[in-house]
Amino acid sequence: MKRSLLAIAATFAMASAALAQQPPSNESPEALQMAIRGGMTVDKKFPAAAGLTGWVMQDRGRQLIVYTTADGKHLIAGNLVDVSGRNLTKVYSDEHFVKPDLDKYWTILGKDASLVKEGAADKDAKAIFYVFTDPNCPYCHAAWEQFQPYMKKGLQVRWITVGILGQSSKAKAAEILSAKDPLATHKAHNEAFRTTKGVQGIAVSDKMDKVLDKHQSLMRELGLSGTPGIVYLDKKGRVVTSPGLPSAAALTEMTGIR
C-alpha cells in the first residue's frame, strides 16, 4: 500500500511542535501548514473532484497526494474513490506525479528477486505482475484471492516476498522462500490465512536475510513503501507501479483481461 494514513497523520502531528517556530506561508491553505512545517513540501496544486483541491506533496523523497476543502481548513489524506469505484487518487497520481524511469526494473526484478511464480506459464501469459507481498499482510492475501480468476485466464503473478510487517514477517517469508516447493507453500499459506494466519515461520539464515533485504531495497527504489505493491506494463509497454489493493475495475484495466 501507499504510506499508511497513520504514518501521514504522524507526520502532521510531529509538525505541530514546530508551529511556533516558523511563520505560516500565505501561499498554501491553513490545513497544509503543519505538514509543511514538518518538512513536507508542495510540488503542485490541481483541481480535484467534489470541489476539492489536490496537492502533490513530497515527504522525504516520496510523492503523495492530499486534498483540502474549499475553505482551506480541512485536509484529507488517502484514496478518493468515486461512485463507480474508480480510485481518483491513482488517476491524479498517474497524471501529476513526476515519474522516474522504471523501465530498467522489469529486467532487474526478473533477475535479482527470488520469485514465486503463480498463474499462467511464461509462454501463455497475457499479463505479468510483479507483486511485493508480506506474509502478515491481509491486503496481500486479499490480492491473492482477487487474482485467482485472472490467473486462470492468463495472468502470471511473480510474487516477491518481503518481511516488513511485524517481528514474525521475516521468519514467515523465510519459510516460504526456503521451502522445497515455494509455490506450494505460498498457496498453502494463503489458503490458511483467514484461519491460522498461514505459515508460522523459521529461523532466518544470513543468506535469506540478504535476499529479503534485497527485496525491500527494490521496493524502495520503485517508490513502494507498503504491500501489496504491484509492478506491471501499461498499454504502452511502460513499467508502472500500483501501490495497494486495486479495485476490480482497476485490475481489469491493468491486466487487459476481462
Secondary structure, DSSP 8 states (H G I E B T S, - for coil): --S-HHHHHHHHHHHGGGTTTS---TTS-GGGHHHHHTT-EEEEEEE-GGG-EEEEEEETTEEEEEEE-TTS--EEES--B-TT--BHHHHHHHHHS-----TTHHHHHHHHS-EEEEES-GGG-SEEEEEEE-TT-HHHHHHHHHHHHHHHTTEEEEEEE---SSTTHHHHHHHHHHSSSHHHHHHHHHHTHHHH-S-------HHHHHHHHHHHHHHHHTT--SSSEEEEE-TTS-EEEEES---HHHHHHHH---
